Amino acid sequence: MFQWEVIKFHPKNFKEMKEFAMIYRSETMGEIKLTPEGTMAVSKEWENWMGGIAAQNKLVSPGMRLGNEGRMVKPGNVVTNGPYAEIKEIIGGLSIFRAESIEEASEWAKTCPILNAGGNVEVRDIIQMNG
Amino acid sequence: MIFRNDFHPEAKYTPDEMQNIMQQWQTWMGGMAAKGQLANTGTRLGGDGKTIRPSNVVTNGPYAEIKEMITGVIVVKAGDIDEATEIAKGCPILNAGGNVEVRNIVPMGSN
C-alpha cells in the first residue's frame, strides 16, 4: 500500500526534476458523514487528479492518507491526544511529486480536489537523503 | 510521524553541532530499523514552501503553524498508536524543542 521507495525511479530525461511534498489540510470532518455516493464522488475526483499527474510522469508517490487518530509528543515527555491543532485544520494526507521548480509544483497543486472542499495544499521542497 | 520545529531559516549550526544532530537521528532511526519498526525513512523537507488555497490564492513560505513548520516525515510500524507514541518519545527533535505528531495511516483504496 505504501510504496514511495518502490516508485522512486528517475528516468534520465527527468534528471533536472526535483521532488516536492504536497501536504493536504482541511477542517476536521468530525461527525460529518458523507453518503456512499458522496464518498465515491470525492474518491473519483482524487483518482482523476492523481491519474492525470501520473500520466505526465510527475507522480513520485501517491503517499498516504491519514486517519483521525493522533498524539502529540513534546519535550519533557508531554503527550496530548488528537492530531496537531493547526487552528482548525489538520493534515489529511501527503504525496510526492516531481517538478522542475516549486512554481511548477504549485501549478499542479492549484488543481487539487481538496480546494473544492475548502482545504489547502502546502508545497514543500524535499532535501534528498543519501546524496 | 510528522516532525515540527521552530521556523528559523537563518539558524546556522557549526559542523560539530550538525554532526552531533545527525548522529542523534541516525542512532534513533537505526534503533527502530533494527527492531523492524521503520516502515519508511521518509522525507526531510527544506525551507522553501508555497501554500495553495481555494480560488487560486497562493502564499509564499511553508504553511504557517503559529511559528512552527514541518521539517520531515517518517513511517513506523507499531501495534497501535500508543506503541508508536512510545517510539516517538525517543525522537531527537525533542532535544531541540521540536515536537512529533503521530498519526494513523489509512490504507489506500479504503473509504
gemmi code that builds the backbone of each chain (N, CA, C; Angstrom):
import gemmi

chains = {
    "A": [
        ("MET", (0.826, -1.209, 0.000), (0.000, 0.000, 0.000), (0.847, 1.240, 0.000)),
        ("PHE", (1.946, 1.250, 0.790), (2.759, 2.460, 0.859), (4.015, 2.204, 0.076)),
        ("GLN", (4.226, 2.923, -0.999), (5.202, 2.453, -1.960), (6.106, 3.532, -2.504)),
        ("TRP", (6.432, 4.583, -1.685), (7.204, 5.609, -2.342), (8.646, 5.211, -2.607)),
        ("GLU", (9.182, 4.213, -1.878), (10.531, 3.738, -2.217), (10.499, 3.029, -3.569)),
        ("VAL", (9.425, 2.276, -3.777), (9.325, 1.451, -4.979), (9.231, 2.312, -6.232)),
        ("ILE", (8.469, 3.400, -6.124), (8.181, 4.201, -7.313), (9.278, 5.228, -7.569)),
        ("LYS", (10.238, 5.312, -6.647), (11.233, 6.377, -6.731), (12.268, 6.121, -7.822)),
        ("PHE", (11.860, 6.112, -9.066), (12.811, 5.932, -10.156), (13.032, 7.282, -10.837)),
        ("HIS", (14.159, 7.393, -11.449), (14.480, 8.663, -12.090), (14.891, 8.451, -13.542)),
        ("PRO", (13.957, 8.466, -14.480), (14.320, 8.316, -15.886), (15.329, 9.418, -16.248)),
        ("LYS", (16.253, 9.068, -17.128), (17.331, 10.009, -17.475), (16.799, 11.341, -17.963)),
        ("ASN", (15.705, 11.287, -18.734), (15.191, 12.543, -19.295), (14.528, 13.431, -18.245)),
        ("PHE", (14.461, 12.973, -17.015), (13.906, 13.814, -15.957), (14.965, 14.166, -14.917)),
        ("LYS", (16.208, 14.117, -15.348), (17.331, 14.381, -14.453), (17.219, 15.708, -13.704)),
        ("GLU", (16.690, 16.721, -14.412), (16.649, 18.056, -13.813), (15.481, 18.238, -12.855)),
        ("MET", (14.646, 17.204, -12.747), (13.466, 17.345, -11.906), (13.818, 17.249, -10.433)),
        ("LYS", (13.081, 17.993, -9.619), (13.243, 17.896, -8.171), (11.968, 17.269, -7.604)),
        ("GLU", (12.029, 16.912, -6.343), (10.843, 16.336, -5.718), (10.249, 17.306, -4.703)),
        ("PHE", (8.947, 17.327, -4.679), (8.219, 18.217, -3.772), (7.152, 17.429, -3.023)),
        ("ALA", (6.959, 17.795, -1.773), (5.905, 17.167, -0.981), (4.655, 18.025, -1.081)),
        ("MET", (3.517, 17.381, -1.266), (2.213, 18.047, -1.233), (1.555, 17.632, 0.071)),
        ("ILE", (1.272, 18.586, 0.919), (0.678, 18.270, 2.224), (-0.755, 18.807, 2.219)),
        ("TYR", (-1.719, 17.896, 2.363), (-3.137, 18.269, 2.255), (-3.726, 18.542, 3.627)),
        ("ARG", (-4.391, 19.670, 3.745), (-5.044, 20.012, 5.020), (-6.487, 20.396, 4.781)),
        ("SER", (-7.317, 20.086, 5.758), (-8.677, 20.616, 5.722), (-9.232, 20.590, 7.132)),
        ("GLU", (-10.416, 21.156, 7.279), (-11.027, 21.153, 8.599), (-11.395, 19.724, 8.962)),
        ("THR", (-11.401, 19.413, 10.247), (-11.728, 18.047, 10.643), (-13.156, 17.747, 10.236)),
        ("MET", (-13.344, 16.532, 9.759), (-14.674, 16.155, 9.300), (-15.581, 15.870, 10.497)),
        ("GLY", (-14.979, 15.560, 11.653), (-15.761, 15.325, 12.858), (-16.864, 14.330, 12.626)),
        ("GLU", (-18.085, 14.719, 12.934), (-19.206, 13.793, 12.825), (-19.840, 13.801, 11.450)),
        ("ILE", (-19.341, 14.683, 10.580), (-19.946, 14.751, 9.249), (-19.712, 13.441, 8.511)),
        ("LYS", (-20.778, 12.845, 8.030), (-20.646, 11.610, 7.259), (-21.140, 11.876, 5.849)),
        ("LEU", (-20.290, 11.534, 4.888), (-20.717, 11.651, 3.503), (-21.588, 10.443, 3.168)),
        ("THR", (-22.500, 10.624, 2.248), (-23.276, 9.485, 1.756), (-22.323, 8.607, 0.951)),
        ("PRO", (-22.654, 7.324, 0.732), (-21.776, 6.490, -0.100), (-21.525, 7.139, -1.460)),
        ("GLU", (-22.554, 7.770, -2.034), (-22.384, 8.418, -3.341), (-21.428, 9.595, -3.218)),
        ("GLY", (-21.533, 10.331, -2.127), (-20.655, 11.475, -1.904), (-19.211, 11.034, -1.764)),
        ("THR", (-18.989, 9.955, -0.994), (-17.638, 9.416, -0.798), (-17.055, 8.969, -2.128)),
        ("MET", (-17.909, 8.292, -2.917), (-17.476, 7.792, -4.225), (-17.071, 8.944, -5.123)),
        ("ALA", (-17.841, 10.030, -5.109), (-17.557, 11.180, -5.976), (-16.225, 11.815, -5.578)),
        ("VAL", (-15.973, 11.934, -4.268), (-14.716, 12.526, -3.800), (-13.545, 11.622, -4.190)),
        ("SER", (-13.688, 10.297, -4.001), (-12.628, 9.356, -4.376), (-12.315, 9.459, -5.858)),
        ("LYS", (-13.351, 9.597, -6.656), (-13.209, 9.675, -8.115), (-12.433, 10.944, -8.503)),
        ("GLU", (-12.757, 12.056, -7.854), (-12.047, 13.322, -8.114), (-10.552, 13.162, -7.866)),
        ("TRP", (-10.236, 12.529, -6.716), (-8.824, 12.340, -6.361), (-8.144, 11.396, -7.331)),
        ("GLU", (-8.837, 10.313, -7.727), (-8.268, 9.350, -8.679), (-7.945, 10.031, -9.999)),
        ("ASN", (-8.889, 10.846, -10.458), (-8.688, 11.542, -11.731), (-7.513, 12.497, -11.640)),
        ("TRP", (-7.435, 13.201, -10.518), (-6.372, 14.197, -10.354), (-5.002, 13.517, -10.301)),
        ("MET", (-4.878, 12.490, -9.445), (-3.618, 11.752, -9.307), (-3.259, 11.064, -10.615)),
        ("GLY", (-4.278, 10.512, -11.290), (-4.059, 9.810, -12.548), (-3.489, 10.738, -13.609)),
        ("GLY", (-4.000, 11.959, -13.645), (-3.522, 12.950, -14.616), (-2.062, 13.305, -14.367)),
        ("ILE", (-1.698, 13.406, -13.091), (-0.329, 13.749, -12.735), (0.604, 12.570, -13.035)),
        ("ALA", (0.149, 11.355, -12.735), (0.935, 10.152, -13.026), (1.149, 10.006, -14.534)),
        ("ALA", (0.122, 10.338, -15.311), (0.206, 10.207, -16.772), (1.296, 11.110, -17.343)),
        ("GLN", (1.613, 12.194, -16.654), (2.674, 13.108, -17.097), (4.008, 12.748, -16.457)),
        ("ASN", (4.037, 11.608, -15.784), (5.257, 11.140, -15.109), (5.714, 12.117, -14.038)),
        ("LYS", (4.773, 12.728, -13.364), (5.122, 13.703, -12.330), (4.801, 13.182, -10.927)),
        ("LEU", (4.265, 11.958, -10.843), (3.901, 11.433, -9.536), (5.009, 10.507, -9.032)),
        ("VAL", (5.700, 10.916, -7.977), (6.743, 10.071, -7.404), (6.098, 9.043, -6.479)),
        ("SER", (5.124, 9.474, -5.695), (4.418, 8.566, -4.800), (3.052, 9.134, -4.461)),
        ("PRO", (2.014, 8.288, -4.536), (0.698, 8.784, -4.107), (0.682, 9.051, -2.611)),
        ("GLY", (1.698, 8.541, -1.914), (1.846, 8.873, -0.500), (0.876, 8.167, 0.396)),
        ("MET", (0.290, 8.886, 1.320), (-0.567, 8.218, 2.287), (-1.708, 9.119, 2.718)),
        ("ARG", (-2.731, 8.441, 3.181), (-3.898, 9.144, 3.676), (-3.906, 8.942, 5.185)),
        ("LEU", (-4.131, 10.000, 5.937), (-4.074, 9.892, 7.395), (-5.465, 9.819, 7.997)),
        ("GLY", (-5.584, 9.045, 9.063), (-6.850, 8.938, 9.774), (-6.975, 10.020, 10.837)),
        ("ASN", (-7.981, 9.920, 11.661), (-8.213, 10.963, 12.661), (-7.554, 10.695, 14.008)),
        ("GLU", (-6.914, 9.517, 14.142), (-6.212, 9.234, 15.393), (-4.950, 10.069, 15.449)),
        ("GLY", (-4.622, 10.606, 16.597), (-3.387, 11.380, 16.681), (-2.887, 11.527, 18.098)),
        ("ARG", (-1.573, 11.700, 18.233), (-0.941, 12.011, 19.520), (0.125, 13.040, 19.236)),
        ("MET", (0.295, 13.983, 20.143), (1.390, 14.933, 20.035), (2.396, 14.629, 21.129)),
        ("VAL", (3.654, 14.462, 20.735), (4.721, 14.202, 21.700), (5.606, 15.431, 21.725)),
        ("LYS", (5.759, 16.012, 22.923), (6.544, 17.243, 23.087), (7.662, 17.018, 24.091)),
        ("PRO", (8.638, 17.946, 24.118), (9.737, 17.767, 25.069), (9.221, 17.574, 26.492)),
        ("GLY", (10.001, 16.870, 27.303), (9.621, 16.656, 28.701), (8.555, 15.590, 28.856)),
        ("ASN", (8.506, 14.637, 27.896), (7.551, 13.529, 27.975), (6.095, 13.970, 28.018)),
        ("VAL", (5.779, 15.077, 27.388), (4.398, 15.565, 27.368), (3.688, 14.973, 26.147)),
        ("VAL", (2.593, 14.250, 26.396), (1.832, 13.652, 25.299), (0.392, 14.144, 25.381)),
        ("THR", (-0.130, 14.660, 24.279), (-1.538, 15.059, 24.264), (-2.264, 14.278, 23.182)),
        ("ASN", (-3.567, 14.095, 23.378), (-4.374, 13.341, 22.417), (-4.818, 14.211, 21.260)),
        ("GLY", (-4.988, 13.588, 20.105), (-5.503, 14.278, 18.925), (-4.392, 14.746, 18.008)),
        ("PRO", (-4.741, 14.977, 16.742), (-3.753, 15.485, 15.786), (-3.274, 16.882, 16.187)),
        ("TYR", (-2.171, 17.314, 15.584), (-1.630, 18.653, 15.790), (-2.724, 19.663, 15.471)),
        ("ALA", (-2.984, 20.568, 16.405), (-4.084, 21.514, 16.207), (-3.589, 22.753, 15.483)),
        ("GLU", (-3.857, 22.819, 14.198), (-3.463, 23.973, 13.401), (-4.704, 24.839, 13.240)),
        ("ILE", (-4.955, 25.653, 14.235), (-6.179, 26.420, 14.276), (-7.308, 25.403, 14.162)),
        ("LYS", (-7.978, 25.253, 13.031), (-8.999, 24.206, 12.982), (-8.777, 23.221, 11.849)),
        ("GLU", (-7.565, 23.271, 11.270), (-7.289, 22.341, 10.183), (-6.332, 21.245, 10.642)),
        ("ILE", (-6.453, 20.071, 10.041), (-5.473, 19.001, 10.291), (-4.966, 18.480, 8.956)),
        ("ILE", (-3.817, 17.803, 9.009), (-3.272, 17.198, 7.803), (-4.080, 15.950, 7.470)),
        ("GLY", (-4.521, 15.864, 6.217), (-5.311, 14.712, 5.795), (-4.504, 13.715, 4.980)),
        ("GLY", (-3.336, 14.138, 4.532), (-2.511, 13.226, 3.745), (-1.382, 13.974, 3.078)),
        ("LEU", (-0.532, 13.212, 2.405), (0.541, 13.842, 1.649), (0.987, 12.963, 0.499)),
        ("SER", (1.545, 13.585, -0.524), (2.046, 12.890, -1.709), (3.366, 13.525, -2.114)),
        ("ILE", (4.081, 12.840, -3.000), (5.341, 13.374, -3.517), (5.244, 13.517, -5.035)),
        ("PHE", (5.530, 14.707, -5.526), (5.503, 14.988, -6.961), (6.897, 15.324, -7.450)),
        ("ARG", (7.029, 15.279, -8.756), (8.275, 15.638, -9.402), (7.977, 16.885, -10.231)),
        ("ALA", (8.835, 17.882, -10.155), (8.625, 19.105, -10.943), (9.956, 19.816, -11.103)),
        ("GLU", (10.009, 20.714, -12.078), (11.261, 21.441, -12.304), (11.494, 22.484, -11.240)),
        ("SER", (10.396, 23.021, -10.696), (10.532, 24.101, -9.727), (9.327, 24.071, -8.796)),
        ("ILE", (9.438, 24.840, -7.726), (8.316, 24.912, -6.794), (7.120, 25.591, -7.455)),
        ("GLU", (7.399, 26.462, -8.429), (6.309, 27.127, -9.148), (5.507, 26.105, -9.965)),
        ("GLU", (6.227, 25.193, -10.651), (5.524, 24.175, -11.434), (4.710, 23.276, -10.499)),
        ("ALA", (5.317, 22.896, -9.368), (4.600, 22.051, -8.410), (3.353, 22.773, -7.896)),
        ("SER", (3.456, 24.080, -7.716), (2.304, 24.864, -7.236), (1.191, 24.902, -8.264)),
        ("GLU", (1.567, 24.902, -9.557), (0.539, 24.880, -10.603), (-0.276, 23.586, -10.510)),
        ("TRP", (0.412, 22.462, -10.255), (-0.301, 21.192, -10.069), (-1.224, 21.293, -8.860)),
        ("ALA", (-0.704, 21.874, -7.799), (-1.478, 21.952, -6.560), (-2.779, 22.727, -6.756)),
        ("LYS", (-2.749, 23.688, -7.689), (-3.946, 24.515, -7.920), (-5.121, 23.722, -8.450)),
        ("THR", (-4.858, 22.504, -8.951), (-5.957, 21.701, -9.490), (-6.376, 20.598, -8.510)),
        ("CYS", (-5.812, 20.605, -7.306), (-6.113, 19.550, -6.330), (-7.566, 19.619, -5.852)),
        ("PRO", (-8.240, 18.458, -5.810), (-9.662, 18.447, -5.412), (-9.915, 18.957, -3.995)),
        ("ILE", (-8.890, 18.961, -3.145), (-9.150, 19.400, -1.771), (-9.587, 20.862, -1.756)),
        ("LEU", (-9.202, 21.622, -2.792), (-9.575, 23.039, -2.859), (-11.082, 23.195, -3.062)),
        ("ASN", (-11.709, 22.176, -3.693), (-13.172, 22.210, -3.880), (-13.900, 22.014, -2.568)),
        ("ALA", (-13.165, 21.471, -1.578), (-13.786, 21.187, -0.283), (-13.307, 22.202, 0.763)),
        ("GLY", (-12.722, 23.305, 0.312), (-12.304, 24.346, 1.250), (-10.969, 24.082, 1.923)),
        ("GLY", (-10.291, 22.996, 1.535), (-8.991, 22.693, 2.128), (-7.870, 23.426, 1.420)),
        ("ASN", (-6.631, 23.069, 1.743), (-5.497, 23.705, 1.087), (-4.343, 22.726, 0.925)),
        ("VAL", (-3.359, 23.130, 0.125), (-2.198, 22.291, -0.169), (-0.938, 23.083, 0.153)),
        ("GLU", (-0.060, 22.497, 0.945), (1.248, 23.098, 1.189), (2.249, 22.367, 0.291)),
        ("VAL", (3.004, 23.118, -0.476), (4.012, 22.534, -1.360), (5.372, 22.795, -0.732)),
        ("ARG", (6.184, 21.737, -0.560), (7.482, 21.903, 0.106), (8.586, 21.189, -0.665)),
        ("ASP", (9.755, 21.814, -0.702), (10.899, 21.163, -1.350), (11.410, 20.051, -0.465)),
        ("ILE", (11.916, 18.996, -1.094), (12.427, 17.835, -0.371), (13.947, 17.843, -0.402)),
        ("ILE", (14.563, 17.627, 0.746), (16.015, 17.507, 0.830), (16.343, 16.045, 0.606)),
        ("GLN", (17.090, 15.745, -0.445), (17.420, 14.348, -0.734), (18.375, 13.814, 0.317)),
        ("MET", (18.051, 12.651, 0.866), (18.950, 11.998, 1.804), (19.836, 11.056, 0.996)),
        ("ASN", (20.919, 10.622, 1.527), (21.873, 9.744, 0.806), (22.327, 10.431, -0.468)),
        ("GLY", (22.660, 11.702, -0.372), (23.240, 12.403, -1.514), (22.200, 12.868, -2.480)),
    ],
    "B": [
        ("MET", (4.882, 9.678, 11.438), (5.323, 10.679, 12.396), (5.675, 11.941, 11.645)),
        ("ILE", (5.154, 13.043, 12.115), (5.377, 14.327, 11.450), (6.186, 15.196, 12.412)),
        ("PHE", (7.346, 15.632, 11.965), (8.247, 16.412, 12.823), (8.060, 17.903, 12.589)),
        ("ARG", (8.019, 18.644, 13.673), (7.906, 20.108, 13.564), (8.924, 20.789, 14.457)),
        ("ASN", (9.348, 21.939, 14.035), (10.223, 22.734, 14.892), (10.062, 24.203, 14.526)),
        ("ASP", (10.649, 25.066, 15.350), (10.552, 26.498, 15.075), (11.127, 26.798, 13.700)),
        ("PHE", (10.549, 27.786, 13.064), (10.975, 28.178, 11.737), (12.075, 29.222, 11.872)),
        ("HIS", (13.319, 28.778, 11.743), (14.460, 29.692, 11.836), (15.357, 29.487, 10.630)),
        ("PRO", (14.958, 29.994, 9.476), (15.757, 29.730, 8.277), (17.183, 30.265, 8.418)),
        ("GLU", (17.361, 31.235, 9.317), (18.680, 31.858, 9.447), (19.585, 31.077, 10.393)),
        ("ALA", (19.007, 30.088, 11.106), (19.807, 29.344, 12.075), (20.949, 28.612, 11.369)),
        ("LYS", (22.110, 28.773, 11.896), (23.285, 28.089, 11.328), (23.943, 27.286, 12.441)),
        ("TYR", (24.295, 26.054, 12.111), (24.983, 25.209, 13.083), (26.444, 25.071, 12.677)),
        ("THR", (27.298, 24.909, 13.649), (28.694, 24.603, 13.337), (28.734, 23.171, 12.817)),
        ("PRO", (29.778, 22.818, 12.078), (29.872, 21.434, 11.579), (29.783, 20.419, 12.724)),
        ("ASP", (30.380, 20.738, 13.879), (30.325, 19.820, 15.026), (28.900, 19.634, 15.527)),
        ("GLU", (28.177, 20.733, 15.645), (26.786, 20.658, 16.108), (25.955, 19.845, 15.121)),
        ("MET", (26.186, 20.118, 13.824), (25.448, 19.427, 12.785), (25.710, 17.928, 12.856)),
        ("GLN", (26.976, 17.576, 13.060), (27.336, 16.167, 13.127), (26.678, 15.498, 14.335)),
        ("ASN", (26.637, 16.230, 15.439), (26.008, 15.720, 16.649), (24.515, 15.445, 16.408)),
        ("ILE", (23.852, 16.385, 15.733), (22.417, 16.228, 15.457), (22.189, 15.029, 14.519)),
        ("MET", (23.001, 14.944, 13.472), (22.862, 13.836, 12.519), (23.061, 12.501, 13.239)),
        ("GLN", (24.046, 12.492, 14.141), (24.352, 11.275, 14.895), (23.151, 10.841, 15.746)),
        ("GLN", (22.493, 11.823, 16.388), (21.317, 11.504, 17.219), (20.209, 10.873, 16.367)),
        ("TRP", (19.989, 11.462, 15.184), (18.940, 10.934, 14.302), (19.292, 9.548, 13.803)),
        ("GLN", (20.553, 9.363, 13.418), (20.975, 8.049, 12.931), (20.797, 6.977, 13.999)),
        ("THR", (21.131, 7.328, 15.229), (21.009, 6.373, 16.333), (19.539, 6.005, 16.545)),
        ("TRP", (18.681, 7.029, 16.521), (17.253, 6.794, 16.765), (16.621, 5.967, 15.639)),
        ("MET", (16.892, 6.375, 14.407), (16.316, 5.663, 13.264), (16.925, 4.266, 13.144)),
        ("GLY", (18.229, 4.155, 13.393), (18.901, 2.859, 13.323), (18.320, 1.883, 14.333)),
        ("GLY", (18.019, 2.380, 15.526), (17.430, 1.545, 16.571), (16.067, 1.012, 16.151)),
        ("MET", (15.272, 1.891, 15.516), (13.949, 1.459, 15.041), (14.104, 0.425, 13.939)),
        ("ALA", (15.019, 0.704, 13.013), (15.226, -0.210, 11.883), (15.642, -1.591, 12.392)),
        ("ALA", (16.510, -1.609, 13.417), (16.999, -2.882, 13.968), (15.854, -3.696, 14.558)),
        ("LYS", (14.820, -3.003, 15.056), (13.675, -3.707, 15.650), (12.569, -3.943, 14.619)),
        ("GLY", (12.828, -3.600, 13.371), (11.812, -3.805, 12.329), (10.656, -2.829, 12.433)),
        ("GLN", (10.887, -1.682, 13.095), (9.792, -0.725, 13.292), (9.756, 0.366, 12.231)),
        ("LEU", (10.809, 0.449, 11.427), (10.879, 1.551, 10.477), (10.311, 1.110, 9.126)),
        ("ALA", (9.118, 1.615, 8.781), (8.499, 1.219, 7.520), (9.061, 2.033, 6.366)),
        ("ASN", (9.459, 3.261, 6.640), (9.922, 4.145, 5.574), (10.737, 5.270, 6.190)),
        ("THR", (11.929, 5.506, 5.633), (12.776, 6.567, 6.188), (12.227, 7.946, 5.852)),
        ("GLY", (11.241, 7.977, 4.984), (10.501, 9.202, 4.771), (11.240, 10.311, 4.078)),
        ("THR", (10.899, 11.515, 4.464), (11.244, 12.688, 3.699), (11.684, 13.796, 4.634)),
        ("ARG", (12.770, 14.449, 4.257), (13.202, 15.612, 5.015), (12.854, 16.835, 4.172)),
        ("LEU", (12.224, 17.819, 4.763), (11.757, 18.958, 3.977), (12.653, 20.171, 4.164)),
        ("GLY", (12.810, 20.948, 3.090), (13.592, 22.178, 3.123), (12.736, 23.359, 3.549)),
        ("GLY", (13.285, 24.538, 3.471), (12.575, 25.731, 3.932), (11.739, 26.410, 2.858)),
        ("ASP", (11.826, 25.931, 1.605), (11.018, 26.518, 0.528), (9.589, 26.036, 0.661)),
        ("GLY", (8.644, 26.911, 0.445), (7.272, 26.436, 0.511), (6.298, 27.382, -0.140)),
        ("LYS", (5.155, 26.836, -0.552), (4.032, 27.642, -1.021), (2.774, 26.971, -0.518)),
        ("THR", (1.781, 27.754, -0.163), (0.509, 27.199, 0.274), (-0.568, 27.663, -0.691)),
        ("ILE", (-1.322, 26.686, -1.235), (-2.344, 26.969, -2.235), (-3.712, 26.788, -1.594)),
        ("ARG", (-4.527, 27.818, -1.672), (-5.866, 27.776, -1.094), (-6.908, 27.937, -2.201)),
        ("PRO", (-8.185, 27.689, -1.857), (-9.225, 27.821, -2.879), (-9.165, 29.191, -3.564)),
        ("SER", (-9.699, 29.265, -4.782), (-9.719, 30.486, -5.595), (-8.322, 30.928, -5.988)),
        ("ASN", (-7.413, 29.948, -6.198), (-6.081, 30.268, -6.705), (-5.286, 31.223, -5.828)),
        ("VAL", (-5.519, 31.188, -4.537), (-4.749, 32.040, -3.626), (-3.465, 31.295, -3.246)),
        ("VAL", (-2.330, 31.877, -3.602), (-1.041, 31.243, -3.310), (-0.238, 32.166, -2.392)),
        ("THR", (0.230, 31.631, -1.274), (1.107, 32.421, -0.411), (2.473, 31.756, -0.372)),
        ("ASN", (3.500, 32.564, -0.252), (4.860, 32.046, -0.197), (5.209, 31.583, 1.200)),
        ("GLY", (6.061, 30.564, 1.266), (6.529, 30.073, 2.564), (5.751, 28.850, 2.997)),
        ("PRO", (6.336, 28.056, 3.899), (5.641, 26.886, 4.426), (4.339, 27.310, 5.114)),
        ("TYR", (3.431, 26.376, 5.238), (2.176, 26.597, 5.958), (2.507, 27.157, 7.327)),
        ("ALA", (1.884, 28.261, 7.666), (2.236, 28.936, 8.925), (1.479, 28.330, 10.095)),
        ("GLU", (2.172, 27.504, 10.857), (1.562, 26.903, 12.040), (2.074, 27.677, 13.242)),
        ("ILE", (1.410, 28.799, 13.506), (1.884, 29.710, 14.529), (3.339, 30.017, 14.195)),
        ("LYS", (4.333, 29.434, 14.837), (5.704, 29.722, 14.396), (6.484, 28.460, 14.067)),
        ("GLU", (5.763, 27.335, 13.987), (6.458, 26.096, 13.660), (6.193, 25.696, 12.224)),
        ("MET", (7.089, 24.887, 11.692), (6.822, 24.308, 10.383), (7.207, 22.839, 10.417)),
        ("ILE", (6.690, 22.087, 9.452), (7.028, 20.668, 9.345), (8.445, 20.558, 8.798)),
        ("THR", (9.264, 19.733, 9.450), (10.638, 19.563, 8.990), (10.864, 18.188, 8.362)),
        ("GLY", (9.954, 17.265, 8.538), (10.115, 15.955, 7.927), (9.036, 14.989, 8.357)),
        ("VAL", (9.028, 13.835, 7.703), (8.005, 12.818, 7.928), (8.656, 11.437, 7.824)),
        ("ILE", (8.330, 10.521, 8.708), (8.736, 9.123, 8.527), (7.529, 8.223, 8.820)),
        ("VAL", (7.631, 6.960, 8.429), (6.556, 5.997, 8.689), (7.117, 4.874, 9.551)),
        ("VAL", (6.441, 4.590, 10.667), (6.887, 3.491, 11.527), (5.768, 2.456, 11.641)),
        ("LYS", (6.185, 1.228, 11.987), (5.230, 0.136, 12.202), (5.034, -0.027, 13.686)),
        ("ALA", (3.800, -0.149, 14.131), (3.532, -0.355, 15.551), (2.182, -1.033, 15.681)),
        ("GLY", (1.979, -1.704, 16.816), (0.728, -2.414, 17.043), (-0.449, -1.456, 17.154)),
        ("ASP", (-0.224, -0.299, 17.779), (-1.272, 0.709, 17.875), (-0.626, 2.082, 18.073)),
        ("ILE", (-1.470, 3.097, 18.158), (-0.952, 4.461, 18.212), (-0.161, 4.697, 19.505)),
        ("ASP", (-0.491, 3.994, 20.570), (0.234, 4.197, 21.818), (1.664, 3.655, 21.722)),
        ("GLU", (1.811, 2.529, 21.019), (3.150, 1.986, 20.817), (3.973, 2.951, 19.946)),
        ("ALA", (3.347, 3.501, 18.920), (4.038, 4.466, 18.054), (4.425, 5.709, 18.857)),
        ("THR", (3.569, 6.095, 19.787), (3.836, 7.265, 20.625), (5.060, 7.022, 21.511)),
        ("GLU", (5.174, 5.797, 22.018), (6.353, 5.457, 22.831), (7.630, 5.594, 22.004)),
        ("ILE", (7.565, 5.152, 20.737), (8.732, 5.269, 19.860), (9.057, 6.757, 19.651)),
        ("ALA", (8.012, 7.552, 19.466), (8.206, 8.985, 19.200), (8.908, 9.690, 20.358)),
        ("LYS", (8.734, 9.174, 21.563), (9.352, 9.815, 22.737), (10.869, 9.785, 22.675)),
        ("GLY", (11.444, 8.927, 21.818), (12.897, 8.864, 21.683), (13.423, 9.768, 20.574)),
        ("CYS", (12.545, 10.501, 19.918), (12.972, 11.296, 18.761), (13.870, 12.461, 19.175)),
        ("PRO", (15.010, 12.617, 18.494), (15.955, 13.684, 18.847), (15.392, 15.086, 18.675)),
        ("ILE", (14.324, 15.264, 17.904), (13.808, 16.619, 17.707), (13.330, 17.192, 19.044)),
        ("LEU", (12.980, 16.294, 19.982), (12.510, 16.747, 21.292), (13.643, 17.428, 22.068)),
        ("ASN", (14.895, 17.046, 21.762), (16.053, 17.686, 22.400), (16.274, 19.093, 21.862)),
        ("ALA", (15.658, 19.399, 20.731), (15.861, 20.698, 20.088), (14.606, 21.559, 20.202)),
        ("GLY", (13.699, 21.175, 21.114), (12.494, 21.984, 21.332), (11.393, 21.725, 20.326)),
        ("GLY", (11.595, 20.764, 19.435), (10.568, 20.463, 18.439), (9.558, 19.466, 18.974)),
        ("ASN", (8.687, 18.972, 18.122), (7.687, 18.001, 18.557), (7.366, 17.013, 17.443)),
        ("VAL", (6.653, 15.952, 17.813), (6.310, 14.885, 16.870), (4.802, 14.676, 16.895)),
        ("GLU", (4.177, 14.703, 15.743), (2.761, 14.347, 15.641), (2.700, 12.899, 15.153)),
        ("VAL", (1.992, 12.060, 15.867), (1.846, 10.650, 15.491), (0.444, 10.479, 14.928)),
        ("ARG", (0.329, 9.921, 13.720), (-0.987, 9.769, 13.080), (-1.130, 8.376, 12.476)),
        ("ASN", (-2.335, 7.840, 12.551), (-2.566, 6.547, 11.902), (-2.695, 6.740, 10.401)),
        ("ILE", (-2.276, 5.735, 9.642), (-2.346, 5.790, 8.181), (-3.516, 4.941, 7.722)),
        ("VAL", (-4.335, 5.512, 6.847), (-5.490, 4.805, 6.303), (-5.036, 4.094, 5.027)),
        ("PRO", (-5.211, 2.767, 4.939), (-4.780, 2.086, 3.716), (-5.476, 2.683, 2.501)),
        ("MET", (-4.743, 2.835, 1.412), (-5.309, 3.374, 0.179), (-6.372, 2.411, -0.322)),
        ("GLY", (-7.392, 2.975, -0.933), (-8.415, 2.122, -1.504), (-9.545, 1.862, -0.531)),
        ("SER", (-9.344, 2.250, 0.749), (-10.464, 2.112, 1.678), (-11.189, 3.442, 1.717)),
        ("ASN", (-12.434, 3.414, 2.125), (-13.169, 4.673, 2.227), (-13.214, 5.075, 3.671)),
    ],
}
model = gemmi.Model(1)
for chain_id, residues in chains.items():
    chain = gemmi.Chain(chain_id)
    for i, (resn, *xyz) in enumerate(residues, 1):
        res = gemmi.Residue()
        res.name, res.seqid = resn, gemmi.SeqId(i, " ")
        for name, pos in zip(("N", "CA", "C"), xyz):
            atom = gemmi.Atom()
            atom.name, atom.element = name, gemmi.Element(name[0])
            atom.pos, atom.b_iso = gemmi.Position(*pos), 0.0
            res.add_atom(atom)
        chain.add_residue(res)
    model.add_chain(chain)
structure = gemmi.Structure()
structure.add_model(model)
structure.setup_entities()
